[in-house]
Amino acid sequence: MLRIYSVPVAVYCAKLRILLRYKSIAFEQLQPPGGYGSNEYRAIVPSGNLPAMIHDGFMLSDSEAIAEYLDEAFPDVPMLPDTIKLRAKAREFSRSHDTRLEPAVRAIYPQVAFATRDANAVKAGGALITKHLNSLGLLLSMNSFDTDRLWLCDCGFAVTFAWITAFEDTLGLSVEWPQNVRDYATRLQRFQVVADELADYKPAMDAYLEKAKSPQA
Ligand SMILES: N[C@@H](CCC(=O)N[C@@H](CS)C(=O)NCC(=O)O)C(=O)O
């Protein structure tokens, strides 16, 4: 049995669940004992991060390491391309999500609470996200992945795009989306597993965003 340590709002857990759904891998989710970052959880998962996986007694953390492991362990529905160069490109694409776009979006979380929000920090955050979306647009324009399939590198973007849109709606975050990035976001949502995961994930996003509301609203 495959077990995933997770909490409902965790972005990288939602990313991983898209892959698990697409590959039809059965899994069970567990709360990290003592909460993530706790000594109890670190005794199992040294980074204290989510997600982490236990597969037949084998522990692995980091969503991308887990995703690549699962792609090899459950090869029936491959989620990495079949040539060395396209696989490398897919990894470049994944890393641009995990190390660039998502961290820029994560920097907005401290600004969610209405009571302590700094409008200048939200504005600066929007500019940084726009910069990364522009880079993504350029990367996409050079991309030759089959667009009829979902790739491992698509999973994180699907979730992060949902957060950017939620921040536009709730915080008035100002972001410019290159047209091909908008088209990419729309295309990802047409995959049933992406739509299903985002629908299941939305209550956790909404609960997190409650504190964004003005007390007068
Ligand atoms: N690059 C890591 C990022 C994981 C990550 O930042 N997870 C968040 C939850 S979405 C977390 O565990 N945050 C708590 C912490 O960093 O201590 C991955 O892909 O797994």
The ligand as an SDF file (V2000), in Angstrom:
LIG
                    3D

 20 19  0  0  0  0  0  0  0  0999 V2000
   10.1280   21.1840   -3.0420 N   0  0  0  0  0  0  0  0  0  0  0  0
    9.3700   20.5350   -1.9940 C   0  0  0  0  0  0  0  0  0  0  0  0
    8.4940   21.5680   -1.3200 C   0  0  0  0  0  0  0  0  0  0  0  0
    7.6290   20.9670   -0.2510 C   0  0  0  0  0  0  0  0  0  0  0  0
    6.9950   21.9940    0.6180 C   0  0  0  0  0  0  0  0  0  0  0  0
    7.4370   23.1540    0.7050 O   0  0  0  0  0  0  0  0  0  0  0  0
    5.9580   21.5620    1.2930 N   0  0  0  0  0  0  0  0  0  0  0  0
    5.2660   22.4350    2.2110 C   0  0  0  0  0  0  0  0  0  0  0  0
    3.7980   22.1030    2.1860 C   0  0  0  0  0  0  0  0  0  0  0  0
    3.1190   22.4090    0.5760 S   0  0  0  0  0  0  0  0  0  0  0  0
    5.8120   22.2000    3.5670 C   0  0  0  0  0  0  0  0  0  0  0  0
    6.0700   21.0790    3.9480 O   0  0  0  0  0  0  0  0  0  0  0  0
    6.0080   23.2870    4.3280 N   0  0  0  0  0  0  0  0  0  0  0  0
    6.4900   23.1970    5.6660 C   0  0  0  0  0  0  0  0  0  0  0  0
    7.9750   23.3860    5.7810 C   0  0  0  0  0  0  0  0  0  0  0  0
    8.6290   23.7200    4.7770 O   0  0  0  0  0  0  0  0  0  0  0  0
    8.4760   23.1780    6.8600 O   0  0  0  0  0  0  0  0  0  0  0  0
    8.5250   19.4290   -2.6140 C   0  0  0  0  0  0  0  0  0  0  0  0
    8.3390   19.4440   -3.8230 O   0  0  0  0  0  0  0  0  0  0  0  0
    8.0960   18.5240   -1.8900 O   0  0  0  0  0  0  0  0  0  0  0  0
  1  2  1  0
  2  3  1  0
  2 18  1  0
  3  4  1  0
  4  5  1  0
  5  6  2  0
  5  7  1  0
  7  8  1  0
  8  9  1  0
  8 11  1  0
  9 10  1  0
 11 12  2  0
 11 13  1  0
 13 14  1  0
 14 15  1  0
 15 16  2  0
 15 17  1  0
 18 19  2  0
 18 20  1  0
M  END
$$$$
